[in-house]
Amino acid sequence: MAPGVAKRRVVVTGLGVLSCCGSDKDTFFDGICGSAPDGERRVQDFDPSLYFEPKEARRTDRFAQLSVAAATLALEDAGEVGADPERAGVIFGTGVGGLATLQEQITVLVEKGPRRVSPFLVPMIMGNAGAAAISMRFGWRGPCETIVTACAAGTQSIGNAYRLIAYGRCDAAITGSAEAAMEPVGERPAIGAVAFGNMTALSTSGESRPFDRRRDGFMLAEGGAAIVLEELDHARARGAHIYAEIIGAASTADAYHITAPALEGAGARSCMEFALEDAGITPGDVAHINAHGTSTPAGDLAEAQAIEKIFGAGSVPVTSIKGVTGHALAAAGSIEAVAVALTLERGLIPPTVGLEQLDPEIHLDVVTGEARPFAAGPVLSNSFGFGGHNGCLILAPVRA
């Protein structure tokens, strides 16, 4: 926010999540407080027919299906928002859009010729398909935008939606992100998964171990999550259940490398500092940090170094839920925003599943073993993506 600009207060009133450990908020929270699931981190129980007619489902890529489903769940949770449709926005992120459809249709082109390529290819693969489908489904006619900043997209989408309400353009917004980069095409594996494997970014042990000395890469995941944001007085006037207040957000770039983090997490550090400034709080006010923590050697160390420089060694409890959820790329930040909202509501910090031997170079109070009770206060949530994109949110209990 610009200095001196008065902000309207923005609160979270609805949550929707689809993940490998649950597709309702209670099952999801129990899942991230439990143990890592076996096998692929897929949304195993997802049924598109609950949200789409058969023809519509065939013409909608899985990432957009997850987008609409998550938004539907969030709006059901929020109840009747009642905002002016012209002042209700949709800000929804993704990393690669309809990758499965693109892979499938390239196969059709090669094997069957150009006349067999689907005329729905472009609207199915475009990254803004999820946001567009949500706005059309619910008739929200305010700003409808898509953030495509790799693994920071979910967090930055929520941050942008927060600003729309804080600055007065909107009274409500549906925001979040979705990703579906694991869909095989026939006998062919998902091209995204193959590429990440060839990049050596994926775990070869098949385990996600954030901050562990044995971590060897991330577990690829899919999923989607959405949250409903409202201006505080609007939410109170309709008697909405309020999970948390967003008090700060920030975005920076490393300007360093397309995949590697800046040395000692310099870009991540500045993003966290700007978020604290936006929220008007100090490092000592932060009660918990939801880390990006993907289980990659360089990424976890850089984030830990950045956190230590701002907050000091072991001064604030830190956790990563990716030991359970895996890394859902652009969907990760919004899935974790749901986790943070539930953490605040329930007064429990989920443990960092998979962490058994803390890396001796990491000097943080990382929550392990069981969920840890805490006195709810501001929570910082981090997301850092390929391209050097950094996003941070700060959620807190609603102040008087």
C-alpha positions as CSV (number, residue, x, y, z in Angstrom):
1,M,0.0,0.0,0.0
2,A,1.2,3.5,-0.7
3,P,2.2,5.4,2.5
4,G,-0.6,7.5,3.9
5,V,-3.4,5.7,2.0
6,A,-6.1,4.5,4.4
7,K,-7.0,0.8,4.0
8,R,-10.3,-0.8,4.3
9,R,-10.2,-3.9,6.4
10,V,-10.4,-7.3,4.6
11,V,-11.6,-10.5,6.2
12,V,-11.9,-14.2,5.2
13,T,-15.4,-15.5,5.2
14,G,-15.3,-18.6,3.1
15,L,-12.9,-21.5,2.5
16,G,-12.8,-24.2,-0.2
17,V,-10.1,-26.7,-0.7
18,L,-9.4,-29.8,-2.8
19,S,-6.2,-31.6,-1.9
20,C,-4.6,-35.0,-1.6
21,C,-5.5,-35.1,2.1
22,G,-9.0,-33.9,1.9
23,S,-11.6,-32.0,-0.1
24,D,-13.5,-30.4,2.8
25,K,-12.0,-28.1,5.4
26,D,-12.3,-30.5,8.4
27,T,-10.8,-33.5,6.6
28,F,-8.1,-31.3,5.1
29,F,-7.0,-29.9,8.5
30,D,-7.0,-33.3,10.1
31,G,-4.9,-34.5,7.1
32,I,-2.2,-31.8,7.5
33,C,-2.0,-32.6,11.2
34,G,-1.7,-36.3,10.5
35,S,0.7,-38.3,8.3
36,A,1.8,-38.2,4.7
37,P,-0.5,-40.1,2.3
38,D,0.8,-43.1,0.3
39,G,1.4,-42.7,-3.4
40,E,0.8,-39.7,-5.7
41,R,-0.5,-36.5,-4.2
42,R,-3.6,-36.5,-6.3
43,V,-7.2,-35.3,-5.5
44,Q,-8.4,-38.8,-5.5
45,D,-12.1,-38.2,-4.8
46,F,-12.7,-35.4,-7.2
47,D,-15.9,-35.8,-9.2
48,P,-16.4,-33.2,-11.9
49,S,-20.1,-34.2,-12.3
50,L,-20.8,-32.5,-9.0
51,Y,-20.0,-29.2,-10.6
52,F,-20.4,-29.6,-14.4
53,E,-22.8,-31.1,-16.9
54,P,-21.2,-33.9,-18.9
55,K,-20.6,-31.8,-22.1
56,E,-19.3,-28.9,-20.0
57,A,-16.9,-31.1,-18.1
58,R,-15.5,-32.5,-21.4
59,R,-14.8,-29.0,-22.6
60,T,-13.1,-27.9,-19.3
61,D,-9.5,-28.8,-18.4
62,R,-9.0,-30.4,-15.0
63,F,-7.2,-27.3,-13.6
64,A,-10.3,-25.1,-14.4
65,Q,-12.6,-27.8,-13.0
66,L,-10.6,-27.7,-9.7
67,S,-10.9,-23.9,-9.8
68,V,-14.6,-23.8,-10.2
69,A,-15.1,-26.6,-7.6
70,A,-12.9,-24.8,-5.0
71,A,-14.8,-21.5,-5.6
72,T,-18.1,-23.3,-5.2
73,L,-17.1,-24.8,-1.9
74,A,-15.8,-21.5,-0.6
75,L,-19.0,-19.7,-1.6
76,E,-21.1,-22.4,0.0
77,D,-19.0,-22.0,3.2
78,A,-19.4,-18.2,3.1
79,G,-23.2,-18.1,2.6
80,E,-25.0,-15.4,0.8
81,V,-22.4,-12.8,0.2
82,G,-24.9,-10.3,-1.3
83,A,-22.3,-8.0,-2.9
84,D,-23.0,-5.8,-5.9
85,P,-21.9,-8.0,-8.8
86,E,-20.0,-5.0,-10.3
87,R,-18.1,-4.7,-7.1
88,A,-17.3,-8.4,-6.7
89,G,-14.0,-9.6,-8.2
90,V,-12.4,-12.9,-9.2
91,I,-8.6,-13.2,-8.9
92,F,-7.5,-16.7,-9.5
93,G,-4.1,-18.1,-10.3
94,T,-2.4,-21.0,-12.0
95,G,1.0,-22.0,-13.2
96,V,0.6,-23.7,-16.5
97,G,-3.2,-23.8,-17.2
98,G,-4.5,-26.6,-19.2
99,L,-1.3,-28.6,-19.6
100,A,-3.1,-32.0,-19.9
101,T,-5.3,-30.8,-22.7
102,L,-2.3,-29.4,-24.6
103,Q,-0.4,-32.6,-24.3
104,E,-3.5,-34.6,-25.4
105,Q,-4.2,-32.4,-28.4
106,I,-0.6,-32.4,-29.6
107,T,-0.8,-36.2,-29.5
108,V,-4.0,-36.0,-31.6
109,L,-2.3,-33.7,-34.1
110,V,0.7,-36.0,-34.5
111,E,-1.3,-39.2,-34.7
112,K,-4.5,-38.2,-36.4
113,G,-3.8,-35.0,-38.2
114,P,-4.9,-31.3,-37.9
115,R,-8.6,-31.8,-38.7
116,R,-9.0,-33.9,-35.5
117,V,-7.6,-31.2,-33.2
118,S,-10.4,-29.9,-30.8
119,P,-11.9,-26.5,-31.6
120,F,-12.0,-26.1,-27.8
121,L,-8.3,-26.4,-27.4
122,V,-7.6,-22.7,-26.8
123,P,-10.3,-22.0,-24.3
124,M,-9.3,-25.2,-22.5
125,I,-5.6,-24.5,-22.2
126,M,-5.6,-20.7,-21.5
127,G,-4.5,-19.8,-18.0
128,N,-7.4,-17.5,-17.5
129,A,-10.0,-20.3,-18.1
130,G,-10.4,-20.9,-14.3
131,A,-11.1,-17.3,-13.4
132,A,-13.4,-16.8,-16.4
133,A,-15.4,-19.9,-15.5
134,I,-15.8,-18.8,-11.9
135,S,-17.0,-15.3,-12.9
136,M,-19.5,-16.7,-15.4
137,R,-20.7,-19.4,-13.0
138,F,-21.5,-16.9,-10.2
139,G,-22.1,-13.7,-12.2
140,W,-19.4,-11.7,-10.5
141,R,-18.7,-8.9,-12.9
142,G,-15.9,-6.9,-11.2
143,P,-12.2,-7.3,-12.0
144,C,-11.6,-10.9,-13.3
145,E,-7.9,-11.6,-13.5
146,T,-5.4,-14.4,-13.6
147,I,-2.0,-14.4,-11.9
148,V,0.6,-16.8,-13.5
149,T,3.7,-16.5,-11.3
150,A,4.6,-20.2,-10.8
151,C,4.5,-21.3,-7.2
152,A,3.8,-17.8,-6.0
153,A,0.5,-17.5,-8.0
154,G,-1.9,-18.5,-5.2
155,T,-0.5,-16.2,-2.6
156,Q,-0.1,-13.3,-5.1
157,S,-3.7,-13.8,-6.2
158,I,-5.0,-13.5,-2.7
159,G,-2.8,-10.5,-2.1
160,N,-4.1,-8.8,-5.3
161,A,-7.7,-9.5,-4.3
162,Y,-7.0,-8.1,-0.8
163,R,-5.8,-4.9,-2.4
164,L,-8.9,-4.6,-4.6
165,I,-11.0,-4.6,-1.4
166,A,-8.6,-2.6,0.7
167,Y,-8.4,0.2,-1.9
168,G,-12.2,0.3,-2.3
169,R,-12.6,-1.1,-5.8
170,C,-14.5,-4.2,-4.6
171,D,-16.5,-5.2,-1.6
172,A,-16.0,-8.9,-2.1
173,A,-13.7,-11.3,-4.0
174,I,-13.3,-14.9,-4.8
175,T,-9.6,-15.7,-4.9
176,G,-7.2,-18.6,-4.9
177,S,-5.5,-20.9,-7.4
178,A,-5.5,-24.4,-9.0
179,E,-3.1,-26.7,-10.7
180,A,-3.4,-30.0,-12.5
181,A,0.0,-30.9,-14.0
182,M,-0.1,-34.7,-13.3
183,E,-2.7,-36.0,-15.8
184,P,-1.3,-38.8,-17.9
185,V,-2.5,-39.0,-21.6
186,G,-3.3,-42.6,-22.4
187,E,-0.1,-44.6,-21.8
188,R,2.0,-41.5,-21.8
189,P,3.0,-40.0,-18.5
190,A,2.2,-36.3,-17.7
191,I,4.7,-34.2,-19.5
192,G,5.0,-31.8,-16.6
193,A,5.9,-34.5,-14.2
194,V,8.5,-35.9,-16.6
195,A,10.0,-32.4,-17.0
196,F,10.3,-31.8,-13.3
197,G,11.9,-35.2,-12.9
198,N,14.5,-34.5,-15.7
199,M,15.2,-31.2,-13.9
200,T,16.0,-33.2,-10.8
201,A,13.6,-31.1,-8.8
202,L,11.5,-34.1,-7.7
203,S,12.2,-36.3,-4.7
204,T,13.9,-39.5,-5.8
205,S,13.1,-41.1,-2.4
206,G,9.4,-40.5,-2.8
207,E,9.2,-38.5,0.4
208,S,8.6,-34.9,1.1
209,R,10.9,-33.8,4.0
210,P,10.8,-30.0,4.4
211,F,13.9,-28.7,6.3
212,D,15.2,-32.3,6.9
213,R,18.9,-32.9,6.2
214,R,17.9,-35.8,3.9
215,R,15.5,-33.8,1.7
216,D,16.0,-34.5,-1.9
217,G,13.3,-32.6,-3.8
218,F,9.6,-32.1,-3.8
219,M,6.6,-34.4,-4.2
220,L,4.6,-33.1,-7.2
221,A,0.9,-32.6,-6.3
222,E,-2.3,-31.2,-7.8
223,G,-5.2,-29.3,-6.1
224,G,-7.1,-26.1,-5.8
225,A,-8.2,-23.8,-3.1
226,A,-10.4,-20.7,-2.9
227,I,-11.2,-18.1,-0.2
228,V,-13.9,-15.5,-0.1
229,L,-12.7,-12.1,1.0
230,E,-15.0,-9.3,2.1
231,E,-14.7,-5.8,3.4
232,L,-15.1,-6.1,7.2
233,D,-18.3,-4.0,7.6
234,H,-19.9,-5.8,4.7
235,A,-19.2,-9.1,6.3
236,R,-20.4,-8.0,9.8
237,A,-23.6,-6.5,8.4
238,R,-24.7,-9.8,6.9
239,G,-23.6,-11.8,10.0
240,A,-20.9,-13.8,8.2
241,H,-18.6,-16.2,10.0
242,I,-15.1,-14.6,9.9
243,Y,-12.1,-16.8,10.0
244,A,-9.3,-14.2,9.9
245,E,-8.3,-10.8,8.8
246,I,-5.7,-10.2,6.1
247,I,-3.6,-7.4,7.4
248,G,-0.7,-7.4,5.0
249,A,0.6,-8.6,1.7
250,A,3.7,-8.1,-0.4
251,S,5.3,-9.2,-3.7
252,T,8.9,-9.0,-4.8
253,A,11.2,-10.4,-7.4
254,D,14.7,-12.0,-6.9
255,A,15.9,-10.8,-10.4
256,Y,18.5,-13.5,-10.0
257,H,17.8,-16.9,-11.7
258,I,14.9,-18.7,-13.4
259,T,14.8,-21.6,-11.0
260,A,17.4,-21.0,-8.1
261,P,16.6,-18.8,-5.2
262,A,18.6,-15.6,-4.6
263,L,21.6,-16.1,-2.3
264,E,20.6,-16.4,1.3
265,G,17.0,-15.8,0.3
266,A,17.5,-12.1,-0.4
267,G,14.3,-11.7,-2.4
268,A,12.2,-13.7,0.1
269,R,13.6,-11.6,2.9
270,S,12.6,-8.3,1.3
271,C,9.1,-9.7,0.5
272,M,8.6,-10.7,4.2
273,E,9.8,-7.3,5.3
274,F,7.4,-5.5,3.0
275,A,4.5,-7.6,4.2
276,L,5.3,-6.7,7.8
277,E,5.5,-3.0,6.8
278,D,2.1,-3.3,5.0
279,A,0.6,-4.9,8.1
280,G,2.1,-2.3,10.4
281,I,3.6,-4.9,12.7
282,T,7.1,-5.9,13.8
283,P,8.8,-9.3,13.5
284,G,8.2,-9.7,17.3
285,D,4.4,-9.5,16.7
286,V,4.4,-12.6,14.4
287,A,3.1,-15.7,16.2
288,H,3.7,-18.3,13.5
289,I,5.2,-18.7,10.0
290,N,3.8,-21.0,7.4
291,A,6.9,-21.6,5.3
292,H,7.0,-22.3,1.6
293,G,9.2,-25.3,2.6
294,T,9.1,-27.5,-0.6
295,S,11.8,-30.0,0.5
296,T,14.4,-28.9,-2.1
297,P,17.9,-28.5,-0.7
298,A,18.6,-24.9,-1.9
299,G,15.1,-23.6,-1.5
300,D,14.5,-24.7,2.1
301,L,18.0,-23.4,3.1
302,A,17.5,-20.0,1.4
303,E,14.1,-19.5,3.1
304,A,15.4,-20.5,6.5
305,Q,18.3,-18.1,6.2
306,A,15.9,-15.3,5.2
307,I,13.6,-16.1,8.2
308,E,16.5,-16.2,10.6
309,K,17.8,-12.8,9.5
310,I,14.4,-11.1,10.1
311,F,13.1,-13.0,13.1
312,G,16.2,-14.5,14.7
313,A,17.1,-18.1,15.3
314,G,14.3,-20.2,16.9
315,S,12.2,-17.2,17.8
316,V,8.9,-18.0,16.1
317,P,7.3,-21.4,15.3
318,V,7.7,-22.4,11.7
319,T,5.9,-25.2,9.8
320,S,5.5,-26.5,6.2
321,I,2.5,-28.6,5.3
322,K,4.1,-29.9,2.1
323,G,5.3,-33.0,4.0
324,V,1.6,-34.0,3.6
325,T,0.3,-32.1,0.7
326,G,3.3,-32.2,-1.5
327,H,4.0,-29.2,-3.8
328,A,0.9,-28.3,-5.8
329,L,2.8,-25.6,-7.6
330,A,0.6,-22.5,-8.2
331,A,-2.2,-24.1,-6.0
332,A,0.2,-24.3,-3.0
333,G,-0.2,-20.8,-1.8
334,S,-4.0,-20.8,-1.7
335,I,-4.1,-24.3,-0.1
336,E,-1.8,-23.0,2.6
337,A,-3.9,-19.8,3.0
338,V,-6.8,-22.1,3.9
339,A,-4.5,-23.9,6.3
340,V,-3.5,-20.7,7.9
341,A,-7.1,-19.5,8.3
342,L,-8.0,-22.8,10.0
343,T,-4.8,-22.6,12.1
344,L,-6.0,-19.3,13.5
345,E,-9.5,-20.5,14.0
346,R,-8.5,-23.7,15.8
347,G,-5.4,-22.4,17.7
348,L,-3.3,-25.3,16.4
349,I,-0.1,-25.2,14.2
350,P,0.1,-28.3,12.0
351,P,3.4,-30.2,12.3
352,T,6.0,-30.4,9.5
353,V,5.4,-34.0,8.6
354,G,8.5,-35.8,7.2
355,L,10.9,-33.8,9.2
356,E,12.9,-36.0,11.5
357,Q,16.5,-34.8,11.3
358,L,16.6,-31.0,11.1
359,D,19.3,-29.7,8.7
360,P,22.1,-28.5,11.0
361,E,22.4,-25.3,8.8
362,I,18.8,-24.4,9.6
363,H,18.3,-22.7,13.0
364,L,14.5,-22.4,13.2
365,D,11.9,-23.6,15.7
366,V,10.2,-26.0,13.2
367,V,7.1,-27.6,14.5
368,T,7.3,-31.4,14.3
369,G,5.6,-34.5,15.7
370,E,2.2,-33.2,16.7
371,A,0.1,-30.1,16.1
372,R,1.2,-27.4,18.5
373,P,-1.2,-25.1,20.4
374,F,-0.5,-21.4,20.1
375,A,-1.9,-18.1,21.2
376,A,-3.4,-16.9,18.0
377,G,-1.6,-13.9,16.6
378,P,-0.4,-12.7,13.2
379,V,0.7,-15.5,10.9
380,L,3.0,-15.0,7.9
381,S,2.5,-17.3,4.9
382,N,5.3,-17.5,2.3
383,S,5.3,-18.6,-1.4
384,F,8.3,-18.4,-3.7
385,G,8.2,-19.5,-7.3
386,F,10.4,-20.2,-10.4
387,G,11.3,-17.0,-12.1
388,G,12.1,-15.4,-8.7
389,H,8.5,-14.5,-7.8
390,N,8.0,-14.0,-4.1
391,G,4.6,-13.6,-2.4
392,C,3.8,-13.1,1.3
393,L,0.5,-12.8,3.2
394,I,-0.1,-11.9,6.8
395,L,-3.4,-13.2,8.4
396,A,-4.4,-12.4,11.9
397,P,-7.4,-12.8,14.3
398,V,-9.9,-10.0,13.7
399,R,-9.1,-7.0,15.8
400,A,-11.9,-5.1,17.6
